Amino acid sequence: MTQVLRVGTRPSALAVAQSGTIAERLRAAGHPTELVEVSTAGDRSSVPVAELGVGVFVAKLREALARGEVDIAVHSYKDLPTAPDPRLRLAAVPTREDPRDALVARDGKVLGELPAGARVGTGSARRRAQLDALGLGLEIVPIRGNVDTRVGKVASGELDAVVVAAAGLRRLGRIGEATELLDPLQMLPAPAQGALAIECRAEDLELVRLLAEVLDDEFTRAAVTAERAVLAALEAGCSAPIGALADVVSDIDDEGRVVDRVSLRAVLGTTDGALLRASATGDMDEAEKLGAALAAELLDMGGTTLLDGPAPHENRWIGSSNR
């Protein structure tokens, strides 16, 4: 493929940075590229993400791709609706960046050092639910905006801390501003956090093959598939109080052979403020079934109704492990 590949990206600094890494990898493999910025409704609005609706950060980019205005679209995978677009193909899921959440706090503090009543900013119901469940007495303040805006609220003294994705800080070269990388045992990330989704038109079979060959990582794809299957089975969007994280681990099968398996953990906030937790392990080629089964387990445990955030006076969690 010798023509210049037009890589569609949102115009934010983070989106351009992560799309730029994809363009660089394609160029290094001998395929010339150019970035094409496509502004989305989410980029132009200050309304909370939960009110904007699912797919607000990807719809315009997908339309530009379907119309032939760009050849490739680079998305933060966690922003994609769980339902596929039949016009498009998820051609590649590159190696994932750090999936954890990061704390940026005043005076270099870590989460456990924040005093009761400290104002912590996040626009995520998932983060709020898990922060409340820690019982630290924090005041969770809803915020929106890019990394500069969020971190700036700490620098200005408006907030004592913010929680953001570590992947975003790393891609912007700002990971040194994090005062703590939150252990997933404390804070499970959003499904597919830190991963990118590379789409092209379904009929562009040559490009589908090229993107898979140059960019796709089978282990990241399997892990993210399991996480997203939890989200899909719960019929929830990216703003729901759901966290999930999968890792590909080496295991021994019944015949003593070393095999790669997917180890998946998930958390779900409920209407009464509880956090439901479950885990499971399964074969890589059944990652989607594994995620769906874990979601069913969470529903059986009482997660029948999702919420915008847990009741602030509740700090309970219920655990389960399915092997």
Beta strands, then each sheet from edge to edge (+ up, - down):
strand 1: 5-9
strand 2: 33-37
strand 3: 72-76
strand 4: 88-92
strand 5: 101-105
strand 6: 119-121
strand 7: 139-141
strand 8: 161-165
strand 9: 180-181
strand 10: 196-201
strand 11: 242-252
strand 12: 258-269
strand 13: 274-283
strand 14: 316-318
sheet 1: 2+ 1+ 3+ 10- 4+
sheet 2: 7+ 6+ 8+ 5- 9+
sheet 3: 11+ 12- 13+ 14+
end
